[in-house]
Amino acid sequence: MNMLLLDKIVNAVLYEGYILYPYRPSSRKNQQRFTFGRVYPQEYSTAQDGAEPFVMQTECLARIRAGTPVLKASVRFLHPMAREVGLVPAAKLESTDSEPSFQILSELQVDGQLFQTWQEAVEREVKPCPLTLNALSTRRVSFPFCFPASQVMEPVCDEHDCKVGMIRRRQEAIEGVVEVSAMPVETEIFKITVRILNQTPMPLLEMNDQAAVIMRTFASTHTILSLEEGEFISLTDPPPACRQASEGCENSGTWPVLVGEEERGECDTMLSSPIILSDYPQIAPESSGDLFDGTEIDEILTLRIMTMTDEEKSEMRLVDEHARRLLERTELMNGDHLLKMHGVMRANRSFDENIFGTSKRLEGVSVDECYLQAGSLVLIRPKARADAIDMMLAGKTAVIEAVEQDAEGNIHLALVLRDDPGKDLGLMRQPGHRFFYRLDEIQPLQEAK
């Protein structure tokens, strides 16, 4: 098994949704995080009539070979940690009390530096001991685990090294159990079941406090399974002989896929993720690193970060180490790397845009007594169409990249937005930054670029 490949994919799953664009605590979007792979306290789940799950279950199939097949399991999740910024009365600042009076604030400004209340997380891993499938077929084996509560106080000092506030990082204790079993379903075929249960006590008075609930929730929970002397069977595309058995697998809040090098036919590892993936998922080689917000495209997020104001970047930099590294990586990105993110041709072959003979490029065209050519500026005036792109581009200033005539004699202008951070990509005729409009959908501008 290629462990480097596995670690990249697992880390991407673990931190998906950890912090969302625009990567600042003040953004409302970041008030609802840790949205994937939640396993809630059982008492809370019961109070919600099961609407919020307290158990995550993975079931998959494995074929044994000669020898004694051994199953190894690993459960990973994020343990939320509250980072609270606050004021402490002057009389208490020099106190040695472990828990001085504390007034929590959303943010605290000290000598131009911003400190904000935020929810961080600590990676947790539970690794049950390896077991043979034969041993697991006779009984379900339980592995209880517990991570204790913690609290750390850190002073906030001004430029004169005087304490003016405090940062408190605290975690609630969490506990649960991992249950593992295996049942033979056909000759040489076992159905493996892994259940993750959250048994963290939930105080009755905090049942309606979502922040308190999240502090006791397993976030971004997923399972990694590996098998010696055996191989896993794809549930996404099972062989015909195993289709009925695969349909009997019940997965709750997660979906198992094969992980490894597909070309080598590796089938000894399964990743069961709350994010539905295909077999043999890969991180695109053009990706520069985690962006945490999978609802967006890497290129779009990178360009948005590049266009942030200095004030917005300053706030992002102070969120935590994950946000700081993301910002620094983006600021150091060169044009070649950005172009790779836009897309690559996997096959090394030339491509002629006019291969179908449907259009030809013109030197220019006259509109309202103005001669327009590549480099001329126009205003976009789309005709009434039910098109969201047209609605967003209406009134925008654009640069003509080309004047083209189609096979029917109609003339179109290839336009690139003047204020598009990815304008250079549009001028290189890359898709996504280049738009086509008819002559009656633009207004010429006298100035030229």
C-alpha positions in Angstrom: 0.0 0.0 0.0 1.3 3.5 -0.9 1.1 5.1 2.5 1.9 8.6 1.1 -1.0 8.4 -1.2 -3.3 7.1 1.6 -2.2 9.9 4.0 -2.9 12.6 1.4 -6.4 11.4 0.8 -7.2 10.8 4.4 -6.0 14.2 5.5 -8.1 15.8 2.7 -11.1 14.0 4.1 -10.3 14.8 7.7 -10.1 18.6 7.1 -12.8 19.0 4.5 -15.0 21.8 5.8 -12.7 22.7 8.7 -12.5 26.3 7.5 -14.6 27.8 4.7 -14.0 30.7 2.3 -13.6 33.6 3.0 -11.4 32.0 5.7 -12.2 34.5 8.5 -14.0 33.9 11.8 -16.1 37.0 11.2 -17.7 35.4 8.2 -21.2 33.9 8.9 -20.3 31.0 6.7 -17.7 29.9 9.3 -20.2 29.8 12.1 -21.4 26.4 10.9 -18.3 24.2 10.5 -17.4 20.5 11.0 -20.4 19.6 8.9 -19.1 16.3 7.6 -18.9 13.0 9.4 -20.5 14.1 12.7 -21.2 11.4 15.3 -23.2 13.0 18.1 -23.5 12.0 21.8 -26.0 9.2 22.2 -28.0 11.1 24.8 -28.3 14.0 22.5 -29.3 11.8 19.6 -32.0 10.2 21.7 -33.3 13.6 22.7 -33.6 14.4 19.0 -35.5 11.2 18.3 -32.6 9.9 16.3 -32.5 12.8 13.8 -28.8 13.3 14.6 -26.8 10.0 14.6 -24.7 8.7 17.5 -23.4 5.8 15.5 -21.5 5.5 12.2 -21.4 2.1 10.5 -19.2 0.7 7.8 -19.9 -2.6 6.1 -17.9 -4.0 3.2 -16.8 -7.3 1.7 -13.5 -9.1 1.8 -12.2 -12.2 0.0 -9.8 -14.3 1.9 -6.8 -16.0 0.4 -4.6 -18.8 1.6 -3.3 -18.2 5.1 -4.8 -16.4 8.1 -6.4 -13.1 7.1 -5.7 -10.3 9.6 -7.8 -7.1 9.7 -6.4 -3.8 10.9 -8.7 -0.9 11.6 -8.1 2.8 12.3 -10.8 5.4 13.2 -9.9 9.1 12.8 -11.8 12.2 13.7 -11.5 15.8 14.9 -12.0 16.7 18.5 -13.3 20.3 18.6 -11.5 22.7 20.9 -12.9 26.1 21.8 -10.4 29.0 21.6 -12.0 31.8 23.6 -10.6 35.4 23.8 -11.6 37.4 26.8 -11.0 40.1 29.3 -9.9 39.4 32.8 -10.5 42.1 35.6 -7.2 43.9 36.3 -7.1 42.6 39.9 -7.2 39.0 38.5 -4.6 39.4 35.8 -1.7 38.7 38.1 -3.6 36.1 40.0 -2.2 32.5 40.0 -5.8 31.1 40.0 -6.1 28.4 37.3 -9.6 29.7 36.4 -9.7 33.5 36.8 -12.9 35.4 36.0 -13.3 35.5 32.2 -15.5 37.6 30.0 -15.6 36.1 26.5 -15.4 38.4 23.6 -15.8 37.7 19.9 -12.5 39.6 19.3 -9.9 41.6 21.1 -7.7 44.3 19.5 -4.3 44.8 21.1 -1.8 47.3 19.6 -3.2 46.7 16.1 -3.2 42.9 16.5 -6.5 41.0 16.3 -7.4 38.1 18.6 -10.6 36.2 17.8 -12.7 33.6 19.5 -12.6 30.5 17.2 -13.2 26.8 17.2 -10.0 24.8 16.6 -9.7 21.0 16.6 -7.3 18.2 17.6 -6.8 15.1 15.5 -7.8 11.9 17.3 -7.0 8.3 16.2 -8.3 5.1 17.7 -6.5 1.9 16.5 -8.1 -1.4 17.7 -5.6 -4.2 17.9 -5.3 -6.4 14.7 -7.6 -9.4 14.7 -8.1 -12.4 12.4 -11.4 -12.6 10.4 -11.9 -16.1 11.9 -11.8 -14.6 15.5 -14.1 -11.8 14.5 -16.6 -14.2 13.0 -17.4 -15.7 16.4 -18.0 -12.5 18.3 -18.2 -8.7 18.0 -15.1 -7.1 19.6 -15.4 -3.8 21.3 -12.7 -1.2 21.8 -13.7 1.6 24.2 -11.7 4.9 24.1 -11.7 8.2 26.0 -10.0 11.5 25.5 -10.0 13.7 28.7 -11.1 17.3 29.1 -8.4 20.0 29.0 -7.9 23.7 29.5 -5.0 26.0 28.8 -4.8 29.7 29.7 -2.5 32.0 27.7 -2.0 35.7 28.5 -2.4 38.4 25.9 0.1 41.1 26.4 0.5 44.6 24.9 3.7 46.2 23.5 4.8 47.0 27.0 4.5 43.3 28.0 1.5 44.1 30.2 -1.3 41.5 30.4 -4.5 42.9 28.9 -6.5 39.8 28.3 -6.4 36.0 28.1 -6.9 33.2 25.5 -8.5 30.1 26.9 -8.3 26.8 24.9 -10.6 24.1 26.3 -11.9 20.7 25.3 -14.7 18.6 26.7 -14.0 15.0 27.5 -15.3 12.6 24.9 -15.7 8.8 25.0 -16.9 6.1 22.8 -16.4 2.6 21.5 -15.4 1.0 18.2 -17.0 -2.3 17.5 -15.6 -4.7 14.9 -17.0 -8.0 13.6 -16.8 -10.2 10.5 -19.4 -12.7 9.2 -18.9 -15.2 6.4 -21.6 -14.7 3.7 -20.2 -16.9 0.9 -17.4 -19.2 0.3 -14.2 -17.3 1.1 -16.2 -14.0 1.4 -16.7 -12.1 4.7 -18.8 -9.1 5.5 -16.8 -6.8 7.8 -18.7 -4.4 10.1 -17.2 -1.5 12.0 -19.4 0.6 14.2 -18.3 3.9 15.9 -20.5 4.9 18.8 -20.3 8.2 20.7 -21.1 7.6 24.4 -20.0 11.0 25.7 -22.3 12.2 28.5 -24.4 15.2 27.5 -25.6 17.5 30.4 -29.3 18.0 30.2 -29.0 21.8 30.6 -26.8 22.0 27.5 -29.0 19.9 25.2 -30.2 23.0 23.3 -26.7 24.6 23.1 -25.3 23.7 19.7 -21.8 24.9 20.6 -21.8 22.6 23.7 -23.1 19.7 21.6 -20.4 20.1 19.0 -17.7 20.2 21.7 -18.8 16.6 22.5 -19.2 15.4 18.9 -16.8 13.4 16.8 -16.2 15.5 13.7 -15.1 14.4 10.2 -15.2 10.8 11.4 -13.9 8.1 9.0 -12.5 4.6 9.1 -9.5 3.0 7.4 -9.3 -0.7 7.0 -6.4 -2.8 5.8 -6.3 -6.6 5.2 -3.4 -9.0 5.2 -3.8 -12.3 3.3 -7.0 -11.1 1.7 -8.5 -8.4 -0.6 -11.5 -6.0 -0.4 -14.3 -6.1 -2.9 -15.6 -2.9 -4.4 -19.1 -1.9 -3.3 -19.3 0.7 -6.1 -18.7 -1.9 -8.8 -18.8 -5.4 -7.3 -18.2 -8.4 -9.5 -21.5 -10.2 -10.5 -20.9 -13.1 -8.2 -20.7 -10.7 -5.2 -23.5 -8.3 -6.2 -26.2 -9.7 -3.9 -23.8 -9.8 -1.0 -22.8 -6.2 -1.6 -26.4 -5.1 -1.6 -26.7 -6.5 1.9 -24.0 -4.2 3.2 -25.5 -1.4 5.3 -23.4 1.8 5.5 -24.6 4.6 7.8 -23.1 8.1 7.4 -20.2 6.8 5.4 -19.2 5.0 2.2 -16.2 2.6 1.8 -14.0 2.8 -1.3 -10.8 1.1 -2.4 -7.7 3.1 -1.9 -4.3 2.5 -3.5 -2.7 2.3 -6.9 -5.4 1.2 -9.4 -2.8 0.3 -12.1 -1.3 -2.3 -9.7 -4.7 -3.6 -8.8 -4.2 -2.9 -5.0 -7.2 -4.1 -3.0 -5.9 -4.4 0.5 -7.1 -1.0 1.8 -10.5 0.6 2.2 -11.3 4.2 3.2 -14.8 4.6 4.6 -15.5 8.3 4.3 -18.5 10.6 5.1 -17.8 12.2 1.7 -18.8 9.9 -1.1 -15.8 9.1 -3.2 -15.1 6.8 -6.1 -12.8 3.8 -5.9 -9.1 4.8 -6.0 -9.6 8.5 -5.3 -6.6 10.7 -5.9 -5.4 14.2 -5.1 -4.9 16.1 -8.4 -1.2 16.7 -9.0 -2.0 20.3 -9.9 -3.4 20.9 -6.4 -1.0 23.0 -4.3 -2.4 21.9 -1.0 -5.6 21.8 1.2 -8.2 24.5 0.6 -10.6 22.9 3.1 -13.7 24.1 1.2 -14.6 21.4 -1.3 -17.8 23.2 -2.4 -15.5 25.4 -4.5 -12.9 24.8 -7.2 -9.2 25.2 -6.3 -8.6 27.8 -8.9 -11.5 30.0 -7.9 -10.6 29.9 -4.2 -7.0 30.7 -5.0 -7.9 33.7 -7.1 -10.3 34.9 -4.4 -7.6 34.7 -1.8 -5.3 36.7 -4.1 -7.9 39.5 -4.4 -8.4 39.8 -0.6 -7.6 43.2 1.0 -4.7 43.5 3.3 -7.1 43.8 6.2 -8.9 40.5 5.2 -5.6 38.7 4.8 -4.5 39.9 8.2 -7.6 38.4 9.8 -7.1 35.2 7.8 -3.5 34.9 8.9 -4.5 35.1 12.6 -7.2 32.4 12.4 -4.8 29.4 13.1 -1.9 27.6 11.6 -4.0 25.9 8.9 -5.3 29.3 7.6 -1.9 30.9 7.9 -0.1 28.2 5.8 -2.9 28.4 3.2 -2.5 32.1 2.8 1.3 32.0 2.7 1.2 29.2 0.1 -1.2 31.2 -2.1 0.8 34.4 -1.9 4.0 32.6 -3.0 2.2 30.9 -5.9 3.6 31.7 -9.4 1.8 32.1 -12.7 2.9 28.7 -13.9 1.4 26.9 -10.9 -1.9 28.9 -11.2 -2.1 28.0 -14.9 -1.7 24.3 -14.0 -4.7 24.6 -11.6 -6.8 25.8 -14.5 -6.5 22.5 -16.1 -4.1 20.3 -18.1 -4.2 18.3 -21.2 -3.5 14.7 -20.1 -2.7 13.6 -23.6 0.2 15.1 -25.4 -1.4 16.1 -28.7 -1.9 19.3 -30.6 -5.3 20.8 -30.9 -6.7 23.1 -33.5 -9.7 25.2 -32.5 -10.8 25.3 -36.1 -10.6 21.5 -36.6 -14.3 21.4 -37.5 -14.1 24.4 -39.8 -16.9 26.2 -38.0 -15.3 29.6 -37.5 -12.6 32.0 -38.7 -10.9 34.9 -37.0 -11.3 38.4 -38.4 -9.0 41.3 -38.0 -11.8 43.6 -36.8 -15.4 44.8 -37.2 -17.2 48.1 -37.2 -20.0 48.7 -34.6 -21.8 52.1 -34.3 -19.1 53.7 -36.4 -16.4 52.3 -34.1 -13.8 49.9 -35.4 -13.3 47.1 -32.9 -10.4 44.7 -32.9 -8.4 42.6 -30.4 -7.6 44.9 -27.4 -10.6 47.2 -27.8 -12.8 47.8 -24.8 -16.5 47.3 -24.7 -19.4 47.2 -22.2 -21.3 43.9 -22.1 -25.0 44.4 -22.7 -26.6 41.0 -22.9 -30.1 40.6 -24.4 -32.8 39.4 -22.1 -32.0 35.7 -21.4 -32.5 33.4 -18.5 -28.8 33.1 -18.0 -27.2 33.7 -14.6 -23.8 34.4 -16.2 -25.3 37.1 -18.4 -27.0 38.7 -15.4 -23.6 38.9 -13.6 -21.7 40.2 -16.6 -24.2 42.9 -17.6 -22.5 46.3 -17.5 -19.0 44.9 -17.0 -16.1 46.3 -19.0 -14.4 43.7 -21.2 -11.4 43.4 -23.5 -11.9 41.9 -27.0 -9.6 38.9 -27.3 -10.8 38.0 -30.8 -13.3 38.8 -33.5 -14.7 35.5 -34.9 -17.2 34.6 -37.7 -19.1 31.3 -37.6 -20.0 29.0 -40.5 -23.3 30.9 -40.9 -21.6 34.3 -41.2 -22.6 35.5 -37.7 -19.9 37.6 -36.0 -19.1 37.1 -32.3 -16.7 38.8 -30.0 -14.5 36.7 -27.6 -14.4 38.9 -24.4 -12.2 38.8 -21.3 -13.3 40.8 -18.3 -11.0 43.7 -17.6 -11.0 43.3 -13.8 -10.8 39.5 -13.9 -7.8 38.3 -11.7 -7.5 35.5 -14.2 -7.6 37.8 -17.2 -4.2 36.4 -18.5 -5.8 33.0 -18.7 -8.6 34.4 -20.8 -6.2 36.1 -23.1 -4.5 32.7 -23.5 -7.8 31.3 -24.7 -8.3 29.2 -21.5 -11.9 28.2 -20.8 -13.7 29.8 -17.8 -12.3 33.3 -18.4 -13.5 34.0 -21.9 -17.1 34.8 -23.0 -18.8 35.2 -26.4 -21.3 37.9 -27.3 -23.0 39.1 -30.5 -22.3 42.6 -31.9 -25.8 43.8 -30.6 -24.9 42.7 -27.1 -22.0 45.1 -26.6 -21.4 48.8 -26.4 -18.1 50.1 -27.8 -15.9 52.3 -25.6 -13.6 54.8 -27.2 -10.6 54.0 -25.1 -8.4 51.1 -26.1 -6.3 48.7 -24.0 
